[in-house]
Amino acid sequence: MSKDTGGSAFPINGEYDEVRGKSSYVSAGMTLRDYFAAKAMSGRAGLKMSRKDMQNMAVRAYDLADAMLEARK
């Protein structure tokens, strides 16, 4: 079973170029899960910490992001 990502956080819609007859680049952007995790880590990002501490913080940030996605349901 795949992890619920919450969909795109910042999707970019393409526009149709009438001169070229095709659509411009379209990006789904980052997932809402990634955005929530990044926000959860932002307050501690400037702190000096070991690699292990950084890895633990990242895991906790995604746990929090998953909880936030669950709360939205």
C-alpha positions as CSV (number, residue, x, y, z in Angstrom):
1,M,0.0,0.0,0.0
2,S,1.4,3.4,-0.9
3,K,1.7,6.3,1.5
4,D,-0.9,9.1,1.2
5,T,0.9,12.2,0.0
6,G,-2.0,14.5,0.1
7,G,-1.6,15.4,-3.5
8,S,0.3,18.4,-4.9
9,A,1.1,21.3,-2.6
10,F,1.9,23.8,-5.4
11,P,0.7,22.6,-8.8
12,I,1.5,24.7,-11.8
13,N,-1.0,24.7,-14.6
14,G,0.3,24.9,-18.1
15,E,-0.9,27.3,-20.7
16,Y,-1.7,26.6,-24.3
17,D,0.7,28.3,-26.7
18,E,-1.4,29.1,-29.8
19,V,1.7,30.0,-31.9
20,R,3.4,26.7,-31.2
21,G,0.2,24.7,-30.9
22,K,1.2,22.9,-27.7
23,S,0.9,23.3,-23.9
24,S,3.8,24.7,-21.8
25,Y,5.5,22.7,-19.1
26,V,3.2,21.6,-16.3
27,S,4.5,20.6,-12.9
28,A,2.7,18.9,-10.1
29,G,5.0,20.6,-7.5
30,M,6.0,19.0,-4.2
31,T,3.6,16.8,-2.4
32,L,1.6,18.2,0.6
33,R,3.3,15.5,2.7
34,D,6.7,16.9,1.8
35,Y,5.5,20.5,2.5
36,F,4.2,19.6,5.9
37,A,7.4,17.7,6.8
38,A,9.5,20.7,5.7
39,K,7.5,23.0,7.8
40,A,7.8,20.7,10.8
41,M,11.6,20.8,10.4
42,S,12.0,24.5,9.7
43,G,12.4,25.7,13.3
44,R,15.3,23.3,13.9
45,A,17.0,23.6,10.5
46,G,19.7,26.0,11.7
47,L,20.7,24.1,14.8
48,K,24.0,22.3,14.9
49,M,23.4,18.6,15.2
50,S,24.9,15.3,14.2
51,R,24.0,13.3,11.1
52,K,22.1,10.8,13.3
53,D,20.1,13.6,14.9
54,M,19.2,15.1,11.5
55,Q,18.0,11.7,10.3
56,N,15.9,11.3,13.4
57,M,14.4,14.8,13.0
58,A,13.5,14.0,9.4
59,V,11.8,10.7,10.4
60,R,9.8,12.6,13.1
61,A,8.9,15.4,10.6
62,Y,7.4,12.9,8.2
63,D,5.5,11.2,11.1
64,L,4.1,14.6,12.0
65,A,3.2,15.2,8.3
66,D,1.4,11.9,8.2
67,A,-0.6,12.8,11.3
68,M,-1.5,16.2,9.7
69,L,-2.7,14.4,6.5
70,E,-4.8,12.0,8.7
71,A,-6.3,15.0,10.6
72,R,-7.4,16.5,7.3
73,K,-9.7,13.5,6.5
